[in-house]
Amino acid sequence: MRSPSSSTVPPHAIRSEFSAAMSDMYRREVPLYGQLLDIVRKINDEILQQNPGLEIELGDLDRVSQERHGAIRLGTGDELNTMAEVFAVMAMYPVGYYDLSAAGLPVHSTAFRPVDREELARNPFRVFTSLLRTDLLEPEIRDEAEAALARRDIFTPALRELLALHRKQGGFAPEEADAFICEALETFRWHTTALTSRPFYERMLRVNSLLADIVCFRGPHINHLTPRVLDIHRVHRTMESMGIETIPEVQGPPAGCPILLQQTSFKALNEEIHFPGDDGQTVGGKHRARFGEIELRECAITPEAREIYDRLIAEVNREAKTLQQKAGEKTYRREYPGLLNRIFREGFPAWTHEALRKQGLGYFHYHLLAPEKRPSTARPVEVPDAPPGEQADALVEAGVAHATPITYEDFLPVSAAGIFKSNLDEQSGSIDGKAPNQSIFAEALGRPVLDPFSLYREEEDASVRRLLAAYRNECPETGADSRS
């Protein structure tokens, strides 16, 4: 194995180059994505000009403009296992398990992303990766789907060789990293020629649109690439005013509730596809798969807060379903935000970062303020016997330290399912919801799925330790304890 050297390209550099190359590729394939980026950039620039203090809260303004998440759907455990190795080259690891079968979708998922704070700051590229659950299919359909998937290899021979080289060397030289990016992009590229016949595609479509999208094509074409916006409702209204067909509602918590993730999208494009025919000629058709998603990311919250969120969003969805059935989509679009806000105002206990922190419902970074940035009334704080978290809170209350929210880096299964379902082909069928099966997912993955709550807690604890160590060095007489 080659020892690390200055000639080895660090994973974050490969990740940044890969995400930029994928964005360029997707812009060429889906011109409407380019319009979306222009809308997002304009809104973000205006908000940042009006609120220069956001840089402290967001950590790095460059991160916002570069931030992307993609989504792909895989067909087999072997594909997932190799894809995990591709992402590991870029220091992206599986975080969270998402069961979408409860929403009638035959997939379960994880999110490959960086996990270290420094890696996230450099480039927080994420890919929401779904795996087909053939165990949810009827036996005849399952056999047909598996036979079709067995006929394809979504990775180029050159990419497989590069992965073997990476295993041997433990890294890539610059020219090897460039080749890796080029070959990996081929896996995510759109193909206008299907793998299967049109009748087979239509049979899969009647079972479920996601099944057809996974089984009938040559690879897991990236089905959306999502920029981060600082005002999700403004971008939603802007798309509507431009005549861009959007999903009916912004998914996630209501406006003004600074938690988790809000998402919207333009509807999936109905694109020309060529299906192979029996006579060697191709048969024309259409396929809906690729859409334009936008996201707003807020504060990561604790398991206790998440339980409240999940309960409230389930209540929202019950009322929203009734509203949509009785009132129609135009009225639903107008009234849904008020319904969402009413239920959350009645049920969610914290609507500011300060309230989330004081009630122990959110995760935060803590850092020591420079003496010149502290209020003139700030005094040394003596809390040597209190737990580290309470010491950190005392320093914040005294004006000696500052707390900023830890960004929620993950996804919401209800929102993901809602956007997936909003973009399904109108001929799509649905599967019967069944219990999650994380064990078969983990077996296919070949590595553990990391727990997002543990990652956020570890990140907060580490920041508390750094804060208390810095304060103890500054004021050793206070006895502040840096132990966790």
Residue, then its C-alpha position, 0 to 999 in steps of 0.5 A: m500500500r502506498s503511504p500517504s504523500s503530497s501527491t495523494v489527492p485528499p477525499h474532499a478534493i475529489r468530492s468537490e470536483f465530482s459534485a461540480a462535474m455532476s452539476d455541470m453534467y446535469r445542467r446540460e441534461v436538464p436545462l431547467y436545472g440551470q434556471l433553478l440554480d439562477i433563481v436560487r443564486k439570486i435569492n441567496d445573494e439578496i438575503l445575504q446582502q440584507n443579513p450579513g450576520l448570517e455568515i456566523e450562523l451558516g459557518d461559511l457562505d461558500r458552503v451554501s452556494q456549493e451545497r448539493h444533494g443528489a438522489i439515485r435508485l439502485g436495483t441490487g445489493d451488489e450495486l449498493n455495495t459497490m456504490a458504497e465503495v465509490f462514495a467512500v473514495m470521497a469520504m462519504y458514508p451511509v447515514g440513516y435508514y429510511d423506509l419508504s414502503a409505508a408510502g407505497l414505494p418499493v425502496h428503502s434508502t440511506a444518505f451517503r455524506p461526509v460525517d466530520r465537521e471539517e469535511l462537511a465545511r469543505n463540501p457537504f455533498r450528499v447522495f440519497t441512495s435508494l435500493l429496490r425491495t424485491d421482497l415487496l414484489e409479487p413473485e412473477i414480477r420479482d423474477e422478471a425484475e431480477a432477470a432484467l437487472a442481472r443483464r446490466d452493469i452500472f459501473t464501467p470496467a475502468l471504474r472497477e479497475l480504479l476501485a481495485l487500485h484505490r483499495k491497493q494504494g489507499g488513495f489516488a494520485p491526481e491523474e488517477a483521481d481525474a480518471f475516477i471522476c470521469e468514470a464515476l460520472e458515467t454511472f450517473r449519466w442519462h441514457t435515452t435508450a432503455l434496457t428493456s422493451r416498451p411492453f416490459y416497461e409498461r408492465m413494471l410501471r403499472v406496479n410502480s413508477l420507481l420499479a420501472d425507473i430502476v429496472c428498465f434502464r442502463g444505470p441509476h441516472i441522477n434523478h435530481l440535484t438539489p441546491r440549498v436556498l435561504d428562503i424556500h417559500r420565495v423560490h416556490r412562489t417564484m417558480e409558480s410565477m414563472g409557469i414552472e409546474t411545482i409540487p403542491e406544497v413545501q414539504g417539511p416544517p412550516a415557515g418560521c420553525p427553524i428545524l430540520l429540512q424544507q423541500t420543494s421541486f418542479k415536477a418530473l420531466n416527461e422525456e423521450i425514451h427509445f425502447p429496443g424492439d424485437d426487429g432490432q429497431t427502437v420504439g419511442g416512448k416517454h418516461r418521467a424520472r428527473f425533477g428539480e428539487i430545492e431545499l432549506r436546511e435548518c437546525a438538527i434536533t434531538p430524538e425527543a424533538r423529532e418524536i414531536y415533529d413526526r407526530l405533528i406531521a402525521e396529523v398534518n398529513r391526515e388533515a391535508k389528505t382530507l382537504q385535498q380530496k374535498a377542496g381540489e388542488k388550487t384550494y389545497r395549495r392556498e390553504y395547506p401552509g395555514l393548516l401546517n402552521r396551525i398544527f405546529r403552532e399548537g404542538f411544537p414547543a420551540w420556534t427560535h434557536e434560543a428556545l431550542r437550545k434552552q429546552g434541550l431540543g436542538y444541537f449546537h456548536y459552542h465557541l468562545l467569543a473574543p474579549e472585544k466581542r463580549p458585552s461590557t457586563a460579562r464576568p468570569v463564570e464559576v461552574p466547576d461542578a456542573p456538567p459540561g453542557e450546563q457550563a457551556d450554557a452558563l458561558v452563553e448566558a454570561g455573554v462569554a460564549h456563542a451558540t450556533p445551530i448545527t445544520y441538519e445534514d440528513f433527510l425526512p422519510v415523509s418528505a422524501a416519500g411525498i416528493f417521490k410520489s408527487n413526481l410519479d408517472e400518472q400510470s404508476g401503481s402502488i405497493d402494499g406497505k410493509a414493515p421496514n427491513q434494515s437487516i437486508f439493507a445493511e447486509a447488501l451495504g456491507r458496512p454499518v449505517l451510521d446513526p445521525f443523532s449520535l453524529y450530532r450529539e458527538e459534534e455538539d459534545a466536541s464543541v463543548r469540550r473545545l469551548l471549556a478548554a479554551y475558557r479554562n486556558e483563558c481563566p484558569e481560576t474559574g475551574a471550568d471543566s472540559r471533560s465530557 
